[in-house]
Amino acid sequence: MHDVTETQLTSIFEEVGPVVSFRLVFDKDTGKPKGFGFCSYQDAETAASAVRNLNNREVNGRMLRIDFADTDKDEGRNEDA
């Protein structure tokens, strides 16, 4: 999402429940956003609600694509949507 801030997106993700963390991914060479990010919730139910309720939502003329992130099984685990 090139024209939306982390704060704006966090507010959208908070509509389904408390957000543990949210970050956009930036290109390390240009410093510009790559157009995706990661949101963590406290539990799987809230993450699933985000996938159900926020996927394909329009934000500033672009559609959000919400899905579960691949996680490493050895990491400490919060639920990511």
mmCIF file of the N, C-alpha and C atoms, coordinates in Angstrom:
data_MODEL
# 
_entry.id   MODEL 
# 
loop_
_atom_site.group_PDB 
_atom_site.id 
_atom_site.type_symbol 
_atom_site.label_atom_id 
_atom_site.label_alt_id 
_atom_site.label_comp_id 
_atom_site.label_asym_id 
_atom_site.label_entity_id 
_atom_site.label_seq_id 
_atom_site.pdbx_PDB_ins_code 
_atom_site.Cartn_x 
_atom_site.Cartn_y 
_atom_site.Cartn_z 
_atom_site.occupancy 
_atom_site.B_iso_or_equiv 
_atom_site.pdbx_formal_charge 
_atom_site.auth_seq_id 
_atom_site.auth_comp_id 
_atom_site.auth_asym_id 
_atom_site.auth_atom_id 
_atom_site.pdbx_PDB_model_num 
ATOM 1   N N  . MET A 1 1  ? 0.857   -1.164  0.000  1.00 0.00 ? 1  MET A N  1 
ATOM 2   C CA . MET A 1 1  ? 0.000   0.000   0.000  1.00 0.00 ? 1  MET A CA 1 
ATOM 3   C C  . MET A 1 1  ? 0.902   1.224   0.000  1.00 0.00 ? 1  MET A C  1 
ATOM 4   N N  . HIS A 1 2  ? 1.084   1.791   -1.158 1.00 0.00 ? 2  HIS A N  1 
ATOM 5   C CA . HIS A 1 2  ? 2.061   2.852   -1.317 1.00 0.00 ? 2  HIS A CA 1 
ATOM 6   C C  . HIS A 1 2  ? 1.583   4.192   -0.776 1.00 0.00 ? 2  HIS A C  1 
ATOM 7   N N  . ASP A 1 3  ? 0.292   4.388   -0.625 1.00 0.00 ? 3  ASP A N  1 
ATOM 8   C CA . ASP A 1 3  ? -0.207  5.687   -0.192 1.00 0.00 ? 3  ASP A CA 1 
ATOM 9   C C  . ASP A 1 3  ? -0.972  5.616   1.136  1.00 0.00 ? 3  ASP A C  1 
ATOM 10  N N  . VAL A 1 4  ? -0.701  4.598   1.920  1.00 0.00 ? 4  VAL A N  1 
ATOM 11  C CA . VAL A 1 4  ? -1.366  4.414   3.202  1.00 0.00 ? 4  VAL A CA 1 
ATOM 12  C C  . VAL A 1 4  ? -0.290  4.219   4.263  1.00 0.00 ? 4  VAL A C  1 
ATOM 13  N N  . THR A 1 5  ? -0.479  4.849   5.421  1.00 0.00 ? 5  THR A N  1 
ATOM 14  C CA . THR A 1 5  ? 0.516   4.739   6.481  1.00 0.00 ? 5  THR A CA 1 
ATOM 15  C C  . THR A 1 5  ? 0.277   3.508   7.351  1.00 0.00 ? 5  THR A C  1 
ATOM 16  N N  . GLU A 1 6  ? 1.301   3.121   8.115  1.00 0.00 ? 6  GLU A N  1 
ATOM 17  C CA . GLU A 1 6  ? 1.146   2.024   9.074  1.00 0.00 ? 6  GLU A CA 1 
ATOM 18  C C  . GLU A 1 6  ? 0.044   2.350   10.071 1.00 0.00 ? 6  GLU A C  1 
ATOM 19  N N  . THR A 1 7  ? -0.035  3.592   10.495 1.00 0.00 ? 7  THR A N  1 
ATOM 20  C CA . THR A 1 7  ? -1.066  3.996   11.458 1.00 0.00 ? 7  THR A CA 1 
ATOM 21  C C  . THR A 1 7  ? -2.464  3.810   10.873 1.00 0.00 ? 7  THR A C  1 
ATOM 22  N N  . GLN A 1 8  ? -2.653  4.200   9.620  1.00 0.00 ? 8  GLN A N  1 
ATOM 23  C CA . GLN A 1 8  ? -3.959  4.035   8.978  1.00 0.00 ? 8  GLN A CA 1 
ATOM 24  C C  . GLN A 1 8  ? -4.327  2.558   8.847  1.00 0.00 ? 8  GLN A C  1 
ATOM 25  N N  . LEU A 1 9  ? -3.370  1.744   8.431  1.00 0.00 ? 9  LEU A N  1 
ATOM 26  C CA . LEU A 1 9  ? -3.647  0.318   8.280  1.00 0.00 ? 9  LEU A CA 1 
ATOM 27  C C  . LEU A 1 9  ? -3.879  -0.349  9.632  1.00 0.00 ? 9  LEU A C  1 
ATOM 28  N N  . THR A 1 10 ? -3.120  0.049   10.632 1.00 0.00 ? 10 THR A N  1 
ATOM 29  C CA . THR A 1 10 ? -3.327  -0.514  11.974 1.00 0.00 ? 10 THR A CA 1 
ATOM 30  C C  . THR A 1 10 ? -4.752  -0.231  12.437 1.00 0.00 ? 10 THR A C  1 
ATOM 31  N N  . SER A 1 11 ? -5.240  0.970   12.189 1.00 0.00 ? 11 SER A N  1 
ATOM 32  C CA . SER A 1 11 ? -6.626  1.310   12.567 1.00 0.00 ? 11 SER A CA 1 
ATOM 33  C C  . SER A 1 11 ? -7.629  0.396   11.885 1.00 0.00 ? 11 SER A C  1 
ATOM 34  N N  . ILE A 1 12 ? -7.388  0.078   10.617 1.00 0.00 ? 12 ILE A N  1 
ATOM 35  C CA . ILE A 1 12 ? -8.284  -0.830  9.893  1.00 0.00 ? 12 ILE A CA 1 
ATOM 36  C C  . ILE A 1 12 ? -8.220  -2.226  10.512 1.00 0.00 ? 12 ILE A C  1 
ATOM 37  N N  . PHE A 1 13 ? -7.016  -2.714  10.767 1.00 0.00 ? 13 PHE A N  1 
ATOM 38  C CA . PHE A 1 13 ? -6.862  -4.052  11.344 1.00 0.00 ? 13 PHE A CA 1 
ATOM 39  C C  . PHE A 1 13 ? -7.430  -4.133  12.760 1.00 0.00 ? 13 PHE A C  1 
ATOM 40  N N  . GLU A 1 14 ? -7.439  -3.034  13.492 1.00 0.00 ? 14 GLU A N  1 
ATOM 41  C CA . GLU A 1 14 ? -7.996  -3.019  14.851 1.00 0.00 ? 14 GLU A CA 1 
ATOM 42  C C  . GLU A 1 14 ? -9.518  -3.147  14.855 1.00 0.00 ? 14 GLU A C  1 
ATOM 43  N N  . GLU A 1 15 ? -10.156 -3.009  13.710 1.00 0.00 ? 15 GLU A N  1 
ATOM 44  C CA . GLU A 1 15 ? -11.607 -3.166  13.641 1.00 0.00 ? 15 GLU A CA 1 
ATOM 45  C C  . GLU A 1 15 ? -12.035 -4.575  14.019 1.00 0.00 ? 15 GLU A C  1 
ATOM 46  N N  . VAL A 1 16 ? -11.159 -5.567  13.847 1.00 0.00 ? 16 VAL A N  1 
ATOM 47  C CA . VAL A 1 16 ? -11.519 -6.947  14.186 1.00 0.00 ? 16 VAL A CA 1 
ATOM 48  C C  . VAL A 1 16 ? -10.965 -7.385  15.541 1.00 0.00 ? 16 VAL A C  1 
ATOM 49  N N  . GLY A 1 17 ? -10.068 -6.597  16.127 1.00 0.00 ? 17 GLY A N  1 
ATOM 50  C CA . GLY A 1 17 ? -9.513  -6.941  17.431 1.00 0.00 ? 17 GLY A CA 1 
ATOM 51  C C  . GLY A 1 17 ? -8.196  -6.229  17.677 1.00 0.00 ? 17 GLY A C  1 
ATOM 52  N N  . PRO A 1 18 ? -7.694  -6.318  18.910 1.00 0.00 ? 18 PRO A N  1 
ATOM 53  C CA . PRO A 1 18 ? -6.444  -5.636  19.252 1.00 0.00 ? 18 PRO A CA 1 
ATOM 54  C C  . PRO A 1 18 ? -5.266  -6.153  18.422 1.00 0.00 ? 18 PRO A C  1 
ATOM 55  N N  . VAL A 1 19 ? -4.490  -5.227  17.889 1.00 0.00 ? 19 VAL A N  1 
ATOM 56  C CA . VAL A 1 19 ? -3.305  -5.555  17.099 1.00 0.00 ? 19 VAL A CA 1 
ATOM 57  C C  . VAL A 1 19 ? -2.098  -5.614  18.028 1.00 0.00 ? 19 VAL A C  1 
ATOM 58  N N  . VAL A 1 20 ? -1.367  -6.736  18.003 1.00 0.00 ? 20 VAL A N  1 
ATOM 59  C CA . VAL A 1 20 ? -0.153  -6.887  18.800 1.00 0.00 ? 20 VAL A CA 1 
ATOM 60  C C  . VAL A 1 20 ? 0.989   -6.118  18.139 1.00 0.00 ? 20 VAL A C  1 
ATOM 61  N N  . SER A 1 21 ? 1.117   -6.257  16.814 1.00 0.00 ? 21 SER A N  1 
ATOM 62  C CA . SER A 1 21 ? 2.130   -5.514  16.074 1.00 0.00 ? 21 SER A CA 1 
ATOM 63  C C  . SER A 1 21 ? 1.714   -5.414  14.616 1.00 0.00 ? 21 SER A C  1 
ATOM 64  N N  . PHE A 1 22 ? 2.209   -4.372  13.962 1.00 0.00 ? 22 PHE A N  1 
ATOM 65  C CA . PHE A 1 22 ? 1.970   -4.190  12.547 1.00 0.00 ? 22 PHE A CA 1 
ATOM 66  C C  . PHE A 1 22 ? 3.194   -3.510  11.954 1.00 0.00 ? 22 PHE A C  1 
ATOM 67  N N  . ARG A 1 23 ? 3.626   -3.994  10.790 1.00 0.00 ? 23 ARG A N  1 
ATOM 68  C CA . ARG A 1 23 ? 4.730   -3.322  10.096 1.00 0.00 ? 23 ARG A CA 1 
ATOM 69  C C  . ARG A 1 23 ? 4.585   -3.480  8.593  1.00 0.00 ? 23 ARG A C  1 
ATOM 70  N N  . LEU A 1 24 ? 4.876   -2.400  7.897  1.00 0.00 ? 24 LEU A N  1 
ATOM 71  C CA . LEU A 1 24 ? 4.970   -2.436  6.453  1.00 0.00 ? 24 LEU A CA 1 
ATOM 72  C C  . LEU A 1 24 ? 6.386   -2.833  6.078  1.00 0.00 ? 24 LEU A C  1 
ATOM 73  N N  . VAL A 1 25 ? 6.550   -3.438  4.914  1.00 0.00 ? 25 VAL A N  1 
ATOM 74  C CA . VAL A 1 25 ? 7.863   -3.843  4.429  1.00 0.00 ? 25 VAL A CA 1 
ATOM 75  C C  . VAL A 1 25 ? 8.326   -2.807  3.400  1.00 0.00 ? 25 VAL A C  1 
ATOM 76  N N  . PHE A 1 26 ? 9.565   -2.328  3.589  1.00 0.00 ? 26 PHE A N  1 
ATOM 77  C CA . PHE A 1 26 ? 10.136  -1.308  2.719  1.00 0.00 ? 26 PHE A CA 1 
ATOM 78  C C  . PHE A 1 26 ? 11.320  -1.869  1.945  1.00 0.00 ? 26 PHE A C  1 
ATOM 79  N N  . ASP A 1 27 ? 11.511  -1.372  0.729  1.00 0.00 ? 27 ASP A N  1 
ATOM 80  C CA . ASP A 1 27 ? 12.667  -1.732  -0.078 1.00 0.00 ? 27 ASP A CA 1 
ATOM 81  C C  . ASP A 1 27 ? 13.904  -1.114  0.568  1.00 0.00 ? 27 ASP A C  1 
ATOM 82  N N  . LYS A 1 28 ? 14.911  -1.929  0.841  1.00 0.00 ? 28 LYS A N  1 
ATOM 83  C CA . LYS A 1 28 ? 16.082  -1.413  1.554  1.00 0.00 ? 28 LYS A CA 1 
ATOM 84  C C  . LYS A 1 28 ? 16.922  -0.468  0.711  1.00 0.00 ? 28 LYS A C  1 
ATOM 85  N N  . ASP A 1 29 ? 16.812  -0.554  -0.613 1.00 0.00 ? 29 ASP A N  1 
ATOM 86  C CA . ASP A 1 29 ? 17.589  0.333   -1.480 1.00 0.00 ? 29 ASP A CA 1 
ATOM 87  C C  . ASP A 1 29 ? 16.905  1.680   -1.703 1.00 0.00 ? 29 ASP A C  1 
ATOM 88  N N  . THR A 1 30 ? 15.605  1.645   -1.938 1.00 0.00 ? 30 THR A N  1 
ATOM 89  C CA . THR A 1 30 ? 14.883  2.890   -2.260 1.00 0.00 ? 30 THR A CA 1 
ATOM 90  C C  . THR A 1 30 ? 14.178  3.503   -1.052 1.00 0.00 ? 30 THR A C  1 
ATOM 91  N N  . GLY A 1 31 ? 13.920  2.683   -0.016 1.00 0.00 ? 31 GLY A N  1 
ATOM 92  C CA . GLY A 1 31 ? 13.176  3.173   1.141  1.00 0.00 ? 31 GLY A CA 1 
ATOM 93  C C  . GLY A 1 31 ? 11.685  3.279   0.899  1.00 0.00 ? 31 GLY A C  1 
ATOM 94  N N  . LYS A 1 32 ? 11.231  2.845   -0.274 1.00 0.00 ? 32 LYS A N  1 
ATOM 95  C CA . LYS A 1 32 ? 9.798   2.909   -0.595 1.00 0.00 ? 32 LYS A CA 1 
ATOM 96  C C  . LYS A 1 32 ? 9.110   1.629   -0.147 1.00 0.00 ? 32 LYS A C  1 
ATOM 97  N N  . PRO A 1 33 ? 7.827   1.743   0.229  1.00 0.00 ? 33 PRO A N  1 
ATOM 98  C CA . PRO A 1 33 ? 7.089   0.544   0.637  1.00 0.00 ? 33 PRO A CA 1 
ATOM 99  C C  . PRO A 1 33 ? 6.959   -0.447  -0.512 1.00 0.00 ? 33 PRO A C  1 
ATOM 100 N N  . LYS A 1 34 ? 7.027   -1.734  -0.173 1.00 0.00 ? 34 LYS A N  1 
ATOM 101 C CA . LYS A 1 34 ? 6.898   -2.783  -1.193 1.00 0.00 ? 34 LYS A CA 1 
ATOM 102 C C  . LYS A 1 34 ? 5.439   -3.127  -1.481 1.00 0.00 ? 34 LYS A C  1 
ATOM 103 N N  . GLY A 1 35 ? 4.525   -2.611  -0.686 1.00 0.00 ? 35 GLY A N  1 
ATOM 104 C CA . GLY A 1 35 ? 3.113   -2.857  -0.941 1.00 0.00 ? 35 GLY A CA 1 
ATOM 105 C C  . GLY A 1 35 ? 2.517   -3.971  -0.109 1.00 0.00 ? 35 GLY A C  1 
ATOM 106 N N  . PHE A 1 36 ? 3.253   -4.441  0.914  1.00 0.00 ? 36 PHE A N  1 
ATOM 107 C CA . PHE A 1 36 ? 2.697   -5.446  1.812  1.00 0.00 ? 36 PHE A CA 1 
ATOM 108 C C  . PHE A 1 36 ? 3.257   -5.251  3.213  1.00 0.00 ? 36 PHE A C  1 
ATOM 109 N N  . GLY A 1 37 ? 2.636   -5.915  4.157  1.00 0.00 ? 37 GLY A N  1 
ATOM 110 C CA . GLY A 1 37 ? 3.060   -5.809  5.549  1.00 0.00 ? 37 GLY A CA 1 
ATOM 111 C C  . GLY A 1 37 ? 2.578   -7.003  6.339  1.00 0.00 ? 37 GLY A C  1 
ATOM 112 N N  . PHE A 1 38 ? 2.821   -6.946  7.641  1.00 0.00 ? 38 PHE A N  1 
ATOM 113 C CA . PHE A 1 38 ? 2.475   -8.039  8.538  1.00 0.00 ? 38 PHE A CA 1 
ATOM 114 C C  . PHE A 1 38 ? 1.753   -7.497  9.760  1.00 0.00 ? 38 PHE A C  1 
ATOM 115 N N  . CYS A 1 39 ? 0.666   -8.158  10.123 1.00 0.00 ? 39 CYS A N  1 
ATOM 116 C CA . CYS A 1 39 ? -0.122  -7.792  11.290 1.00 0.00 ? 39 CYS A CA 1 
ATOM 117 C C  . CYS A 1 39 ? -0.209  -9.012  12.199 1.00 0.00 ? 39 CYS A C  1 
ATOM 118 N N  . SER A 1 40 ? 0.055   -8.808  13.487 1.00 0.00 ? 40 SER A N  1 
ATOM 119 C CA . SER A 1 40 ? -0.053  -9.908  14.454 1.00 0.00 ? 40 SER A CA 1 
ATOM 120 C C  . SER A 1 40 ? -1.171  -9.628  15.446 1.00 0.00 ? 40 SER A C  1 
ATOM 121 N N  . TYR A 1 41 ? -1.945  -10.668 15.714 1.00 0.00 ? 41 TYR A N  1 
ATOM 122 C CA . TYR A 1 41 ? -3.000  -10.625 16.719 1.00 0.00 ? 41 TYR A CA 1 
ATOM 123 C C  . TYR A 1 41 ? -2.640  -11.595 17.843 1.00 0.00 ? 41 TYR A C  1 
ATOM 124 N N  . GLN A 1 42 ? -3.351  -11.490 18.967 1.00 0.00 ? 42 GLN A N  1 
ATOM 125 C CA . GLN A 1 42 ? -3.070  -12.346 20.114 1.00 0.00 ? 42 GLN A CA 1 
ATOM 126 C C  . GLN A 1 42 ? -3.507  -13.782 19.920 1.00 0.00 ? 42 GLN A C  1 
ATOM 127 N N  . ASP A 1 43 ? -4.497  -14.004 19.067 1.00 0.00 ? 43 ASP A N  1 
ATOM 128 C CA . ASP A 1 43 ? -5.011  -15.366 18.937 1.00 0.00 ? 43 ASP A CA 1 
ATOM 129 C C  . ASP A 1 43 ? -5.457  -15.660 17.511 1.00 0.00 ? 43 ASP A C  1 
ATOM 130 N N  . ALA A 1 44 ? -5.585  -16.941 17.236 1.00 0.00 ? 44 ALA A N  1 
ATOM 131 C CA . ALA A 1 44 ? -5.943  -17.405 15.894 1.00 0.00 ? 44 ALA A CA 1 
ATOM 132 C C  . ALA A 1 44 ? -7.347  -16.966 15.491 1.00 0.00 ? 44 ALA A C  1 
ATOM 133 N N  . GLU A 1 45 ? -8.263  -16.871 16.443 1.00 0.00 ? 45 GLU A N  1 
ATOM 134 C CA . GLU A 1 45 ? -9.636  -16.492 16.115 1.00 0.00 ? 45 GLU A CA 1 
ATOM 135 C C  . GLU A 1 45 ? -9.693  -15.067 15.568 1.00 0.00 ? 45 GLU A C  1 
ATOM 136 N N  . THR A 1 46 ? -8.939  -14.155 16.178 1.00 0.00 ? 46 THR A N  1 
ATOM 137 C CA . THR A 1 46 ? -8.926  -12.775 15.714 1.00 0.00 ? 46 THR A CA 1 
ATOM 138 C C  . THR A 1 46 ? -8.256  -12.683 14.352 1.00 0.00 ? 46 THR A C  1 
ATOM 139 N N  . ALA A 1 47 ? -7.161  -13.416 14.174 1.00 0.00 ? 47 ALA A N  1 
ATOM 140 C CA . ALA A 1 47 ? -6.481  -13.433 12.875 1.00 0.00 ? 47 ALA A CA 1 
ATOM 141 C C  . ALA A 1 47 ? -7.416  -13.961 11.791 1.00 0.00 ? 47 ALA A C  1 
ATOM 142 N N  . ALA A 1 48 ? -8.154  -15.018 12.092 1.00 0.00 ? 48 ALA A N  1 
ATOM 143 C CA . ALA A 1 48 ? -9.101  -15.584 11.121 1.00 0.00 ? 48 ALA A CA 1 
ATOM 144 C C  . ALA A 1 48 ? -10.212 -14.584 10.812 1.00 0.00 ? 48 ALA A C  1 
ATOM 145 N N  . SER A 1 49 ? -10.638 -13.824 11.819 1.00 0.00 ? 49 SER A N  1 
ATOM 146 C CA . SER A 1 49 ? -11.655 -12.800 11.602 1.00 0.00 ? 49 SER A CA 1 
ATOM 147 C C  . SER A 1 49 ? -11.129 -11.719 10.668 1.00 0.00 ? 49 SER A C  1 
ATOM 148 N N  . ALA A 1 50 ? -9.855  -11.356 10.803 1.00 0.00 ? 50 ALA A N  1 
ATOM 149 C CA . ALA A 1 50 ? -9.260  -10.360 9.900  1.00 0.00 ? 50 ALA A CA 1 
ATOM 150 C C  . ALA A 1 50 ? -9.257  -10.874 8.469  1.00 0.00 ? 50 ALA A C  1 
ATOM 151 N N  . VAL A 1 51 ? -8.896  -12.136 8.281  1.00 0.00 ? 51 VAL A N  1 
ATOM 152 C CA . VAL A 1 51 ? -8.883  -12.714 6.940  1.00 0.00 ? 51 VAL A CA 1 
ATOM 153 C C  . VAL A 1 51 ? -10.296 -12.690 6.355  1.00 0.00 ? 51 VAL A C  1 
ATOM 154 N N  . ARG A 1 52 ? -11.282 -13.097 7.145  1.00 0.00 ? 52 ARG A N  1 
ATOM 155 C CA . ARG A 1 52 ? -12.678 -13.140 6.671  1.00 0.00 ? 52 ARG A CA 1 
ATOM 156 C C  . ARG A 1 52 ? -13.238 -11.755 6.381  1.00 0.00 ? 52 ARG A C  1 
ATOM 157 N N  . ASN A 1 53 ? -12.970 -10.806 7.274  1.00 0.00 ? 53 ASN A N  1 
ATOM 158 C CA . ASN A 1 53 ? -13.663 -9.523  7.214  1.00 0.00 ? 53 ASN A CA 1 
ATOM 159 C C  . ASN A 1 53 ? -12.909 -8.399  6.504  1.00 0.00 ? 53 ASN A C  1 
ATOM 160 N N  . LEU A 1 54 ? -11.607 -8.530  6.356  1.00 0.00 ? 54 LEU A N  1 
ATOM 161 C CA . LEU A 1 54 ? -10.837 -7.445  5.751  1.00 0.00 ? 54 LEU A CA 1 
ATOM 162 C C  . LEU A 1 54 ? -10.286 -7.774  4.367  1.00 0.00 ? 54 LEU A C  1 
ATOM 163 N N  . ASN A 1 55 ? -10.285 -9.046  3.992  1.00 0.00 ? 55 ASN A N  1 
ATOM 164 C CA . ASN A 1 55 ? -9.796  -9.417  2.667  1.00 0.00 ? 55 ASN A CA 1 
ATOM 165 C C  . ASN A 1 55 ? -10.677 -8.783  1.597  1.00 0.00 ? 55 ASN A C  1 
ATOM 166 N N  . ASN A 1 56 ? -10.043 -8.235  0.570  1.00 0.00 ? 56 ASN A N  1 
ATOM 167 C CA . ASN A 1 56 ? -10.726 -7.569  -0.552 1.00 0.00 ? 56 ASN A CA 1 
ATOM 168 C C  . ASN A 1 56 ? -11.425 -6.273  -0.168 1.00 0.00 ? 56 ASN A C  1 
ATOM 169 N N  . ARG A 1 57 ? -11.041 -5.692  0.953  1.00 0.00 ? 57 ARG A N  1 
ATOM 170 C CA . ARG A 1 57 ? -11.576 -4.388  1.334  1.00 0.00 ? 57 ARG A CA 1 
ATOM 171 C C  . ARG A 1 57 ? -10.820 -3.299  0.570  1.00 0.00 ? 57 ARG A C  1 
ATOM 172 N N  . GLU A 1 58 ? -11.537 -2.332  0.071  1.00 0.00 ? 58 GLU A N  1 
ATOM 173 C CA . GLU A 1 58 ? -10.905 -1.246  -0.671 1.00 0.00 ? 58 GLU A CA 1 
ATOM 174 C C  . GLU A 1 58 ? -10.368 -0.189  0.283  1.00 0.00 ? 58 GLU A C  1 
ATOM 175 N N  . VAL A 1 59 ? -9.113  0.191   0.064  1.00 0.00 ? 59 VAL A N  1 
ATOM 176 C CA . VAL A 1 59 ? -8.470  1.256   0.835  1.00 0.00 ? 59 VAL A CA 1 
ATOM 177 C C  . VAL A 1 59 ? -7.746  2.157   -0.158 1.00 0.00 ? 59 VAL A C  1 
ATOM 178 N N  . ASN A 1 60 ? -8.169  3.411   -0.228 1.00 0.00 ? 60 ASN A N  1 
ATOM 179 C CA . ASN A 1 60 ? -7.563  4.385   -1.150 1.00 0.00 ? 60 ASN A CA 1 
ATOM 180 C C  . ASN A 1 60 ? -7.483  3.852   -2.581 1.00 0.00 ? 60 ASN A C  1 
ATOM 181 N N  . GLY A 1 61 ? -8.538  3.206   -3.033 1.00 0.00 ? 61 GLY A N  1 
ATOM 182 C CA . GLY A 1 61 ? -8.606  2.746   -4.412 1.00 0.00 ? 61 GLY A CA 1 
ATOM 183 C C  . GLY A 1 61 ? -7.920  1.425   -4.694 1.00 0.00 ? 61 GLY A C  1 
ATOM 184 N N  . ARG A 1 62 ? -7.343  0.797   -3.669 1.00 0.00 ? 62 ARG A N  1 
ATOM 185 C CA . ARG A 1 62 ? -6.685  -0.505  -3.854 1.00 0.00 ? 62 ARG A CA 1 
ATOM 186 C C  . ARG A 1 62 ? -7.332  -1.517  -2.924 1.00 0.00 ? 62 ARG A C  1 
ATOM 187 N N  . MET A 1 63 ? -7.308  -2.768  -3.354 1.00 0.00 ? 63 MET A N  1 
ATOM 188 C CA . MET A 1 63 ? -7.917  -3.828  -2.557 1.00 0.00 ? 63 MET A CA 1 
ATOM 189 C C  . MET A 1 63 ? -6.880  -4.449  -1.618 1.00 0.00 ? 63 MET A C  1 
ATOM 190 N N  . LEU A 1 64 ? -7.257  -4.591  -0.343 1.00 0.00 ? 64 LEU A N  1 
ATOM 191 C CA . LEU A 1 64 ? -6.399  -5.314  0.596  1.00 0.00 ? 64 LEU A CA 1 
ATOM 192 C C  . LEU A 1 64 ? -6.467  -6.802  0.282  1.00 0.00 ? 64 LEU A C  1 
ATOM 193 N N  . ARG A 1 65 ? -5.358  -7.471  0.352  1.00 0.00 ? 65 ARG A N  1 
ATOM 194 C CA . ARG A 1 65 ? -5.328  -8.928  0.254  1.00 0.00 ? 65 ARG A CA 1 
ATOM 195 C C  . ARG A 1 65 ? -4.816  -9.433  1.588  1.00 0.00 ? 65 ARG A C  1 
ATOM 196 N N  . ILE A 1 66 ? -5.685  -10.080 2.343  1.00 0.00 ? 66 ILE A N  1 
ATOM 197 C CA . ILE A 1 66 ? -5.359  -10.536 3.685  1.00 0.00 ? 66 ILE A CA 1 
ATOM 198 C C  . ILE A 1 66 ? -5.297  -12.054 3.684  1.00 0.00 ? 66 ILE A C  1 
ATOM 199 N N  . ASP A 1 67 ? -4.210  -12.581 4.210  1.00 0.00 ? 67 ASP A N  1 
ATOM 200 C CA . ASP A 1 67 ? -4.038  -14.029 4.311  1.00 0.00 ? 67 ASP A CA 1 
ATOM 201 C C  . ASP A 1 67 ? -3.115  -14.319 5.480  1.00 0.00 ? 67 ASP A C  1 
ATOM 202 N N  . PHE A 1 68 ? -3.040  -15.578 5.875  1.00 0.00 ? 68 PHE A N  1 
ATOM 203 C CA . PHE A 1 68 ? -2.127  -15.963 6.944  1.00 0.00 ? 68 PHE A CA 1 
ATOM 204 C C  . PHE A 1 68 ? -0.706  -15.995 6.406  1.00 0.00 ? 68 PHE A C  1 
ATOM 205 N N  . ALA A 1 69 ? 0.228   -15.510 7.201  1.00 0.00 ? 69 ALA A N  1 
ATOM 206 C CA . ALA A 1 69 ? 1.643   -15.530 6.814  1.00 0.00 ? 69 ALA A CA 1 
ATOM 207 C C  . ALA A 1 69 ? 2.220   -16.899 7.129  1.00 0.00 ? 69 ALA A C  1 
ATOM 208 N N  . ASP A 1 70 ? 3.206   -17.310 6.320  1.00 0.00 ? 70 ASP A N  1 
ATOM 209 C CA . ASP A 1 70 ? 3.962   -18.516 6.648  1.00 0.00 ? 70 ASP A CA 1 
ATOM 210 C C  . ASP A 1 70 ? 4.826   -18.193 7.856  1.00 0.00 ? 70 ASP A C  1 
ATOM 211 N N  . THR A 1 71 ? 4.857   -19.088 8.837  1.00 0.00 ? 71 THR A N  1 
ATOM 212 C CA . THR A 1 71 ? 5.670   -18.850 10.034 1.00 0.00 ? 71 THR A CA 1 
ATOM 213 C C  . THR A 1 71 ? 6.629   -19.999 10.244 1.00 0.00 ? 71 THR A C  1 
ATOM 214 N N  . ASP A 1 72 ? 7.718   -19.712 10.905 1.00 0.00 ? 72 ASP A N  1 
ATOM 215 C CA . ASP A 1 72 ? 8.702   -20.731 11.259 1.00 0.00 ? 72 ASP A CA 1 
ATOM 216 C C  . ASP A 1 72 ? 8.202   -21.417 12.524 1.00 0.00 ? 72 ASP A C  1 
ATOM 217 N N  . LYS A 1 73 ? 8.138   -22.727 12.519 1.00 0.00 ? 73 LYS A N  1 
ATOM 218 C CA . LYS A 1 73 ? 7.596   -23.463 13.662 1.00 0.00 ? 73 LYS A CA 1 
ATOM 219 C C  . LYS A 1 73 ? 8.436   -23.298 14.921 1.00 0.00 ? 73 LYS A C  1 
ATOM 220 N N  . ASP A 1 74 ? 9.718   -22.924 14.781 1.00 0.00 ? 74 ASP A N  1 
ATOM 221 C CA . ASP A 1 74 ? 10.580  -22.764 15.947 1.00 0.00 ? 74 ASP A CA 1 
ATOM 222 C C  . ASP A 1 74 ? 10.468  -21.384 16.576 1.00 0.00 ? 74 ASP A C  1 
ATOM 223 N N  . GLU A 1 75 ? 9.836   -20.435 15.905 1.00 0.00 ? 75 GLU A N  1 
ATOM 224 C CA . GLU A 1 75 ? 9.712   -19.095 16.453 1.00 0.00 ? 75 GLU A CA 1 
ATOM 225 C C  . GLU A 1 75 ? 8.658   -19.067 17.545 1.00 0.00 ? 75 GLU A C  1 
ATOM 226 N N  . GLY A 1 76 ? 8.777   -18.056 18.446 1.00 0.00 ? 76 GLY A N  1 
ATOM 227 C CA . GLY A 1 76 ? 7.668   -17.787 19.346 1.00 0.00 ? 76 GLY A CA 1 
ATOM 228 C C  . GLY A 1 76 ? 6.511   -17.393 18.470 1.00 0.00 ? 76 GLY A C  1 
ATOM 229 N N  . ARG A 1 77 ? 5.295   -17.735 18.805 1.00 0.00 ? 77 ARG A N  1 
ATOM 230 C CA . ARG A 1 77 ? 4.229   -17.625 17.831 1.00 0.00 ? 77 ARG A CA 1 
ATOM 231 C C  . ARG A 1 77 ? 3.106   -16.715 18.295 1.00 0.00 ? 77 ARG A C  1 
ATOM 232 N N  . ASN A 1 78 ? 2.940   -15.611 17.628 1.00 0.00 ? 78 ASN A N  1 
ATOM 233 C CA . ASN A 1 78 ? 1.714   -14.832 17.658 1.00 0.00 ? 78 ASN A CA 1 
ATOM 234 C C  . ASN A 1 78 ? 1.005   -15.183 16.371 1.00 0.00 ? 78 ASN A C  1 
ATOM 235 N N  . GLU A 1 79 ? -0.262  -14.915 16.294 1.00 0.00 ? 79 GLU A N  1 
ATOM 236 C CA . GLU A 1 79 ? -1.020  -15.236 15.093 1.00 0.00 ? 79 GLU A CA 1 
ATOM 237 C C  . GLU A 1 79 ? -0.906  -14.080 14.113 1.00 0.00 ? 79 GLU A C  1 
ATOM 238 N N  . ASP A 1 80 ? -0.430  -14.338 12.917 1.00 0.00 ? 80 ASP A N  1 
ATOM 239 C CA . ASP A 1 80 ? -0.270  -13.309 11.891 1.00 0.00 ? 80 ASP A CA 1 
ATOM 240 C C  . ASP A 1 80 ? -1.356  -13.449 10.839 1.00 0.00 ? 80 ASP A C  1 
ATOM 241 N N  . ALA A 1 81 ? -1.907  -12.317 10.473 1.00 0.00 ? 81 ALA A N  1 
ATOM 242 C CA . ALA A 1 81 ? -2.861  -12.284 9.366  1.00 0.00 ? 81 ALA A CA 1 
ATOM 243 C C  . ALA A 1 81 ? -2.325  -11.361 8.314  1.00 0.00 ? 81 ALA A C  1 
# 
